Every structure is written in structure tokens, then in C-alpha cells.
Amino acid sequence: MSGTWRALRALLATVSILVAGCKSPAPTPQEELIVRGEQIFFNETFDGNGRTCGTCHRTEDNFGLTPAFIATLPPEDPLFVAETTPALGKGFENPVLMREFALILENQDGFDDLAANFNMRGVPHTLGLATTIDSAQGPRTGWSGDGAPGDGSLRAFATGAVIQHFPKTTNRIADVDFRLPTDAELDALEAFQLSLGRRADLELPLPLRGTVAARGQEIFLDNGVGKRNACHFNAGANGDPQIFGPGAGNLNFNTAVEDLPDQPADLTGELVPADDGFGTPGNGEFNTPSLVEAADTGPFFHNNSVETIEGAVAFYNGDAFTGSPAGQLLIGATGSAINLEATQVVAVAAFLRVLNALENIRASIELLEKSTQRGVTRQRSRVLKRRATFETEDAIQVLAGAGLHPDAVAHLESARAETICALDAWGSGDRKLRRALAQLREARDRLIASPASDLARQGSGGGGS
Amino acid sequence: MARLALRSASLITLLALGASTALAQRETERYIPIGQSPGVSQTATIGVIEAVNAADRSIRVAGREAAHWVRLTDRTRIWLDRTHLAQTNLIGGFRDCEVGRTVEIRYEDPVSRAVAAWIKIAVPAAVAPDADVRSR
């Protein structure tokens, strides 16, 4: 009897050890914070007009907003509160410019004259913020680098966004028209935003396989021809430390985008006051955005004035930039203006498209791998897979949009199909995910000669979230 | 080669000069009630106006720290906080700096605490309607 009892106890002990071994590891506090931040980002209205952060920063649209996506939204979507809420009918948004050009009304220079004192700006994406907002002078948020109240940080930015975009009326009274985010909510929102996209800068040059993209990279890096690397070091959002000093980080410049003729929003006849950028009154400067994420996050510049990445590259050839304070500085320093021929413009754009596709692939792989980790709930796994699908679709679009790497596009199409199957599959869909991951890696190998492990490190910062 | 080096040096100097500092206008600050501005509690002062020197556009503020004089310049943003009255906050002026009023001050230089970058003044209920006629 005692022998049986001992055997039973031993069996129970073994089972309990096995069960303990199979238990999912608890998420880290940082992972919990990110998930909480994501929930707030997409669901919390702060007792305002119904908008959330995700109303304008759409997952499906690279955490930004485009006219094409707006066209898919139902009339009752909270983006359109100015059309559906009488108290917000005047001085809150311009529905014409919102629907046609995805422009959002901002009172950068104050709320004293809502009818005339405003700017119309695009929605900047929130990808790669971990590498793009720090500067020697402090954090730079928003299009002109000065979007946040309080200490000016990304954390504080959410408070300003609630006041600007979430109120029930333009009186903007706290605890009447909205509630302010709590400290805990600000912490979570910041953690979530910093988890999106890249967490480290690239190291150029990359061993690109594409002939045109490789030439575009050469032009980009040549300070005598493309002259792009000084302000977009390694195609990111920071200044070249050899020029601006170590830790210079993100910078503001006046490139005179505002001086472009025939700007789309102006052509409508709607009131579009000149945007004076940084400060009150502004000094005409705007923040340097990252280029790695550029190709799939157009339209371009603070006012969505240029639709294509080729057009954005060509902007620096034109009279507006050449005559701008930044353009004149560049001429003074290098002896000439930027003057790329059409083939060179296309080559630089091809380089940026390939960079963007590589980042899409990196992000997609990271998201899919994360979706299969132990401890990730089924619902969370589905969210991650869905985001991976969007990234893969973006890679397809930025490459196919310029006829680049059709072989890689074919692999990406397969990866997308497998990921969608995994989303709808019974069970974990692990086999489908493995096939999707294999296709993504095949696509990446068509774009770049670097060993996969090296490239996977680039951009991920070696950390996970 | 020397010419290239010269140009590089010029690029360094000129582009560095072209980069602006990151002081922000942060206009939404106006609608944040006293004491609730994110990330500024360590550097801002919340206190009561003890004295006013109109000639010097200065106020003496007593808060948790020792009472001290703070100057308001043309750059200083002045807001009237009426959140506690469930009314919209207004743009104010130096005349709104009255002895006895609660204020929150953020400084241009948090070390010297000599000049206010912005000041929020809590408006008592009795004077709120008067303030309403000012521009929003």
C-alpha cells in the first residue's frame, strides 16, 4: 500500500512539474504596459467627442491617414465629428480638405481666432519614434517639432492631442469637453508608441541587389550630388553626427515647402493659412522626418502637398527648396544646389522604396514571430498577425508601385496569402505562419545580399517589445 | 582636397547654425488646469501672488519653495484658468496678476526661475464673468 502511495505521489510530483513547465511565461511589466497603451490608443475617447488616437493614426494606414483610406470610412466614423456634431461644425475641422487631402486642422499658433488662425496638416505616422524624436535641445514632436504641451515630450503629446482633437466643443474645458489622460495612461501611451516600428537606425550603405536602388543609394550618400545624408543620416530622421555633432539627433529646417506653387489644398479655394512652423510666431521650420518609413506613408511634407515619393525627392531640385534658408545653407556649404536629373530622382526614390520594403519585411517577420510566442493570447496573436499583413501589403505596394523587384513581390504575395490563411485558420496556424516567414525571408534575400541575421538586427535594435 | 575639407567645414558650421532649438509654443497648454501639465511638476511653481510690481512687470510668488520675484516679459504666455468654474480658459494679461491669486509658473530657465515662460492664473468665481468678455 505504501509503495503504491509513494508511486502515486511521485506521479503527482512529476505531473505538477510538467504542468509548471508548460505554463506560459508571464509578460514583462513593459509588455503589459505596451498592451495597455495599445488598448488606450485605439479605444479610449477620454470622455470627448468619440475620437481615439487610432481615429487618425490607423493601423491599416501605417498609423497615419490617407485620402484613400478616408474614402473607405462610414459617415458615422468619429473622424468626421465636424460633419456630425453641430458644436464642432465651425473652427474644428475642414471636411473638404480632410476628405480630399487627409488634412487635419491644428491651432499651432493659438486658439484665439478659430476661423482664421489655424494650419492644415497631414497626420504623421507614429513608426520608429524611438529613433526619431530626440534632439540635443529636447524632444521634437509633431510636424514642427513643438507639438506637445507640458515638458514637450512624446508622453505629454497625448495630452495636447486630446485638447486639440477630442473635445465635445471648442470651449475645450477639462472635465466638461474631455478628460485629461492620467499619468498612468500617458506612460502606457508612450510605451506603446515607442514600441512601433524600428528601434534602431540603419547603417548605410546596404548591399542592395537592385541596380537602380543601389545607384540611388550612392547618390543619396554623395554629399556632392544627392546631399541627403547630412540631414537624414542613414536615411533616418537625425542629423549626421559628423556635421551636427554627436547627439545632435533630430533637427528642424526651413525648406520652404510652404512656397511651392499650386499646392493641392490651395487649389480648392478653401482657406488655407500659411503654416509658419516652429514657434509662435513661427520661424518657418519643420521637423526632419525619417526616410526609411517614407515610401509607404505619403502624401509627403507637413501639408500633404506631394503625393509620390518621386515627387518628394524631386522637391529638392526645385526653386522653392533652392531659395529656402536650408537650400541656401546647402549651396553655401557645398557650392551648388541639388540638381538631380530625372533618372537620378527615380534612382533615389527606388532606394527609398527598397529601404521601406526591407523595413516592412523586418516588421512583418518580427510581428509574426511575436504572435507565436508562448504567453501571447489568441486575441493578441491575431492583432499581431493582422499588423504583419498590413506590413507585407505595404512592401508589395512600394515595390510594385515602381516596378521594382518583381521576384520579391511574388514572394511577398505568397507571404501575405499564408498570413491571411493563418489568421482564419483553426488552431494556431503555425505551419502557415512558418511558410509565411519563409516567403518573407526569400523576399528579403531578393532585395539585399546581407546575411539575414545581420539585417534582422538592423532596425530591431536587438530588443523586443 | 583642401577645397573639399573647407566645404565640409562650411557645411558643418552653416547647417548647425540653421538648426533651431526645441522651445515650443505648445498652445494647448492653455487648457490644462493648474497643476496638471504633464512632466513639469519638478520645474514649475504653484503658489500665491504675494506682491506685484507693475513697473517691472514682476510678481512675488510664495509656493512650496521660498517666495521669490518672477518677471513677465512680452514672451510670457498668460492664461486665466477657469476650469474649476467649468468655463473655458482665457488669454490674460499682466493686469490679471492680482495679490492673493493662485498661479502656476513655468520658467524660461528653471534654475534661475527669474523669467516666466508661461503663467496660469486661477480666476475666482466672482470675477469670472468679467473675464468672459475678453478674447478666447
Interface residues (C-beta under 8 A of the other chain):
Chain A: N107 Q108 D109 G110 F111 D112 S135 Q137 G138 P139 R140 G145 D146 G147 A148 P149 G150 D151 G152 S153 R155 A156 T159 G160 I163 Q164 N171 R172 I173 A174 D175 V176 L180 P181 D183 L186 N223 A230 C231 G239 Q242 I243 F244 G245 A248 L251 N252 F253 N254 F278 G279 T280 G282 N283 E285 P325 A326 L329 L330 G332 A333 T334 G335
Chain B: R7 S8 S10 L11 I12 T13 L14 L15 A16 L17 G18 A19 S20 T21 A22 L23 A24 Q25 R26 E27 T28 E29 R30 Y31 I32 P33 Q36 S37 P38 G39 V40 T43 R82 T83 A86 Q87 T88 N89 I91 S135 R136
